Amino acid sequence: MLTLDDLEDAARIIAAQMPVTPAYRWPLLEHVTGTPTWVKHENATPTGAFKVRGGLVFVDRLLRDGATVPGLIAATRGNHGQSVAYAGRQRGLPVTIVVPEGNSPDKNASMAAFGAELVVHGRDFQESLEHSRALAQEQGLVFVPSFHPDLVAGVATGAAELHAQAGQLDVVYVPVGLGSGICAHVAVRDLLGVDTEIVGVVADRAPAHALSFAAGQPVSTPDADTFVDGVATRTPVPEAVAAMVAGVSRFVRVPEDEAERAMRVLWQTTHQMPEPAGAIALAGLLNDPGRRPGATAAVIMSGGNCDTSLVLRVLANGEQSGQLTDRLAEGR
């Protein structure tokens, strides 16, 4: 899926648009995880999430190939749409983004601020996706999927940065929405020729990719009813599933309360509040029955685009349960 030339070309595109994002080991966090733990801060990109890397590469290569582009259209719960809106604005292209009903108001506002026209349609991401494809045909727009080789190449630049920053990693935990992130990490791991385990993390209430990995083929679910909106997908992409089956070590399914707990832990130990999908990788580490004691781990804080109302709710839940203080005192 990814060659060294692809990765080097993508790295040149990204370097012209944004700096390398940080990767840190936080001592208080390691007190909780009990193992050396790197955090890759993709919340530090120009859109506050990792996906902007893919959007920048996709649009650059689209225009480089000489295509006529009257406009771009995509479906999203937020971060993919922000990526497309940002990349489109950088190159002077009009962008339409389709979001489901009840989508994050803060993410909607961000996409509009980047210049996108918002269309609200559907009860979930899948229905928004189908509507965006129909609009692309009707209006002659270029549809930007959530999974594409150019998106994977862009996201892979972040994975390559992580390995350069952290050195030898035993395991990397990656949140899985439609798969560009985890496929990028698998591809970079293979290009580097290292034996790092790649572990996928999903919400227990949006298990399509975990089920697909277990079955060795795409398995859809009727619903993806989770507050972790970045992984709330129910229809996997076959190419992504094939790459996961070939290169991922295992999947961890995370309950809703554990995703909330991970948000609180990251807030208290790094003083940065992730969005739910940005915390679920840590939740995967903390709830992984296959983890090896002492293994050097990395978790991908894939984004920090969290609604204020959700931040307040999650922190309030932690105060009520005592988790904001007790977890650090316990060391777990």
C-alpha positions in Angstrom: 0.0 0.0 0.0 2.9 2.4 0.8 6.3 2.7 -0.8 9.3 4.6 0.5 9.0 7.0 -2.4 5.3 7.6 -1.5 6.3 8.3 2.1 9.1 10.7 1.2 6.8 12.6 -1.2 4.1 12.9 1.4 6.7 14.0 4.0 7.8 16.9 1.6 4.1 18.0 1.2 3.5 17.9 5.0 6.8 19.7 5.9 5.8 22.6 3.7 2.5 23.0 5.6 3.1 22.2 9.2 5.8 21.4 11.8 6.5 18.0 13.3 4.1 17.2 16.1 5.5 16.4 19.5 5.9 13.0 21.1 6.5 13.0 24.8 6.9 10.7 27.8 4.9 12.0 30.7 6.0 10.8 34.1 2.6 11.1 35.7 1.1 9.1 32.8 3.7 6.4 33.2 2.7 6.2 36.9 -0.7 5.2 35.7 0.3 2.9 32.8 3.2 1.3 34.7 5.3 1.1 31.5 7.3 3.4 29.4 4.7 5.3 27.4 5.1 7.8 24.6 2.2 10.1 23.5 2.1 11.2 19.9 0.4 14.6 20.1 -1.6 14.8 16.8 -3.8 17.2 18.6 -1.0 19.7 17.7 -1.8 19.9 14.0 -3.4 22.9 12.3 -6.8 21.3 12.6 -6.2 19.7 16.0 -6.3 16.2 14.6 -4.1 13.7 12.6 -6.3 13.6 9.5 -5.1 16.9 8.1 -2.0 15.1 7.0 -4.1 13.0 4.6 -6.1 15.8 3.3 -3.1 17.9 2.4 -1.5 15.0 0.5 -4.7 14.0 -1.2 -5.4 17.5 -2.5 -1.8 18.1 -3.5 -1.6 15.0 -5.6 -5.1 15.6 -7.0 -4.0 19.0 -8.4 -0.6 17.8 -9.4 -2.1 15.2 -11.7 -3.9 18.0 -13.6 -7.4 17.1 -12.7 -10.2 19.6 -13.1 -11.5 20.2 -9.6 -14.7 22.3 -9.4 -14.9 21.5 -5.7 -14.5 18.8 -3.0 -17.1 17.0 -1.0 -16.7 14.6 2.0 -18.8 13.1 4.8 -17.5 13.3 8.4 -18.2 13.3 12.1 -15.6 16.1 12.2 -11.9 15.5 11.7 -11.9 14.2 8.2 -14.1 17.2 7.2 -11.8 19.6 8.9 -8.9 18.1 7.0 -10.6 18.4 3.7 -11.8 22.0 4.5 -8.3 23.0 5.5 -6.6 21.5 2.5 -9.2 22.9 0.2 -8.8 26.4 1.6 -5.0 26.2 1.2 -5.5 25.5 -2.5 -8.4 27.8 -3.2 -11.0 25.0 -3.7 -14.7 25.2 -2.6 -15.5 22.4 -0.1 -18.9 20.8 0.9 -19.0 18.7 4.0 -21.9 16.4 4.9 -22.4 15.7 8.7 -25.1 13.6 10.5 -27.8 15.1 12.6 -26.7 16.0 16.1 -23.1 16.2 15.1 -20.5 18.0 17.3 -21.4 21.8 17.2 -17.8 22.7 17.8 -16.5 20.6 15.0 -19.2 21.9 12.7 -18.2 25.5 13.6 -14.5 24.7 12.9 -15.3 23.3 9.4 -17.4 26.3 8.6 -14.5 28.6 9.8 -12.2 26.8 7.4 -14.6 27.8 4.6 -16.7 24.6 4.1 -20.3 24.6 3.3 -22.1 22.3 5.7 -24.9 20.0 4.8 -26.7 18.1 7.6 -28.1 14.8 6.5 -28.6 11.3 8.1 -28.8 9.7 11.5 -25.2 8.6 11.5 -21.9 8.7 9.5 -22.9 6.0 7.1 -26.1 7.8 6.0 -24.1 11.1 5.6 -21.5 9.2 3.5 -24.1 7.8 1.1 -25.7 11.3 0.7 -22.3 12.9 0.1 -21.6 10.4 -2.7 -25.0 11.2 -4.3 -24.3 14.9 -4.1 -20.8 14.4 -5.7 -22.5 12.8 -8.7 -25.3 15.4 -8.9 -23.0 18.4 -8.6 -19.8 17.1 -10.4 -17.7 17.4 -7.2 -14.6 15.4 -6.3 -15.6 13.0 -3.5 -12.9 12.6 -0.9 -13.3 9.3 0.9 -12.3 8.6 4.5 -9.9 5.9 3.3 -7.6 6.3 0.3 -4.0 5.5 -0.4 -3.1 9.2 -0.5 -4.7 9.7 2.9 -2.8 6.8 4.3 0.5 8.2 2.8 -0.2 11.5 4.5 -1.0 10.0 7.9 2.0 7.8 7.6 4.2 10.9 8.0 3.1 11.1 11.6 3.9 7.4 12.2 7.3 8.0 10.7 7.8 11.0 13.0 6.9 8.9 16.0 9.5 6.2 15.3 12.2 8.8 14.7 11.2 10.5 18.0 10.8 7.5 20.2 13.2 5.0 18.9 12.5 1.3 19.5 8.8 0.8 20.3 7.4 -2.5 21.4 3.8 -1.6 20.7 1.7 1.2 19.3 -2.0 1.6 20.2 -4.0 3.3 17.4 -7.7 4.3 17.4 -9.6 2.9 14.4 -12.3 4.9 12.6 -12.2 3.8 8.9 -8.5 2.7 9.1 -6.2 5.3 7.6 -4.4 5.7 10.9 -3.8 2.1 11.7 -2.9 1.2 8.1 -0.4 4.0 8.1 1.2 2.7 11.2 1.4 -0.8 9.8 2.9 0.4 6.6 5.6 2.5 8.3 6.4 -0.3 10.7 6.9 -2.6 7.7 9.0 -0.1 5.7 11.3 0.4 8.7 11.6 -3.4 9.2 11.0 -3.2 12.9 8.9 -5.7 15.0 6.6 -3.2 16.7 3.2 -4.6 17.5 0.3 -2.5 16.1 -2.8 -2.8 18.2 -6.2 -1.4 17.0 -8.6 0.2 19.5 -12.3 0.6 19.0 -15.3 1.5 21.2 -17.1 -1.6 22.5 -20.4 -0.1 21.1 -18.8 0.4 17.6 -17.1 -3.0 17.2 -17.2 -3.4 13.4 -13.4 -3.4 12.9 -12.7 -5.7 15.8 -15.3 -8.1 14.4 -13.8 -7.8 11.0 -10.3 -8.5 12.2 -11.6 -11.6 14.0 -13.5 -12.8 11.0 -10.7 -12.0 8.5 -13.2 -10.0 6.3 -15.4 -7.0 6.6 -18.3 -7.3 9.1 -20.8 -4.4 9.3 -22.9 -3.6 12.3 -26.4 -2.1 12.4 -25.3 0.7 14.7 -22.3 2.5 16.1 -23.8 4.0 19.2 -20.9 5.5 21.0 -19.9 8.9 22.3 -16.4 8.2 20.8 -17.4 9.8 17.5 -14.1 9.4 15.8 -14.5 5.6 15.8 -18.3 5.5 15.3 -18.3 3.6 12.1 -20.3 0.6 11.2 -19.3 -0.3 7.6 -15.6 -1.2 7.2 -13.6 -0.6 4.0 -12.5 -3.9 2.5 -9.0 -2.7 1.6 -8.4 -1.4 5.1 -9.6 -4.6 6.7 -7.3 -6.6 4.5 -4.3 -4.5 5.6 -5.4 -4.8 9.3 -5.7 -8.6 9.1 -2.3 -8.8 7.5 -0.4 -6.5 9.8 -2.2 -5.8 13.1 -1.5 -7.9 16.2 -4.9 -7.6 17.9 -7.8 -5.3 18.7 -9.0 -4.0 22.1 -12.7 -3.1 22.6 -13.1 -0.3 25.1 -16.3 0.4 27.2 -17.7 3.9 27.3 -16.7 4.5 30.9 -13.1 3.5 30.2 -12.9 5.9 27.3 -14.0 8.6 29.6 -11.5 7.5 32.2 -8.7 7.8 29.6 -9.8 11.3 28.8 -9.5 12.3 32.5 -6.1 10.6 32.9 -4.7 12.4 29.9 -6.0 15.7 31.1 -4.5 15.2 34.6 -1.2 13.8 33.5 -0.5 15.9 30.4 -2.8 19.0 30.9 -4.2 18.5 27.5 -7.8 17.4 26.9 -8.2 14.9 24.1 -11.4 14.3 22.2 -12.8 10.8 22.9 -11.1 9.2 20.0 -7.8 10.9 21.0 -8.0 9.1 24.4 -9.2 5.7 23.3 -5.7 4.5 22.4 -4.7 5.0 26.1 -7.8 3.2 27.1 -6.7 0.4 24.9 -3.3 0.2 26.6 -4.9 0.2 30.0 -7.4 -2.5 29.1 -5.3 -4.7 26.9 -5.2 -8.3 28.2 -2.4 -9.0 25.8 0.0 -6.3 27.0 3.5 -7.3 28.1 4.8 -5.9 31.4 7.5 -3.3 30.9 7.0 -3.0 27.1 7.7 0.4 25.6 4.4 1.6 24.3 3.1 4.6 22.3 -0.5 5.9 22.2 -1.8 8.1 19.5 -3.6 11.2 20.8 -5.3 11.5 17.4 -7.1 14.7 18.2 -8.1 17.3 20.7 -11.4 18.6 19.2 -13.7 18.0 22.1 -16.9 20.0 22.7 -16.8 22.1 25.9 -20.0 20.5 27.1 -18.5 17.0 26.8 -15.3 18.1 28.6 -17.3 19.4 31.5 -19.4 16.2 31.7 -16.4 13.9 31.6 -14.5 15.9 34.3 -17.7 16.1 36.5 -18.1 12.3 36.2 -14.5 11.9 37.4 -14.9 14.2 40.3 -18.1 12.4 41.4 -16.3 9.0 41.3 -13.0 10.3 42.8 -11.1 9.2 39.8 -9.4 12.6 39.2 -7.3 12.0 42.3 -7.5 8.3 43.2 -6.2 6.9 40.0 -2.9 8.7 40.3 -2.5 7.8 44.0 -3.1 4.1 43.1 -0.7 4.2 40.1 -3.3 2.4 37.9 
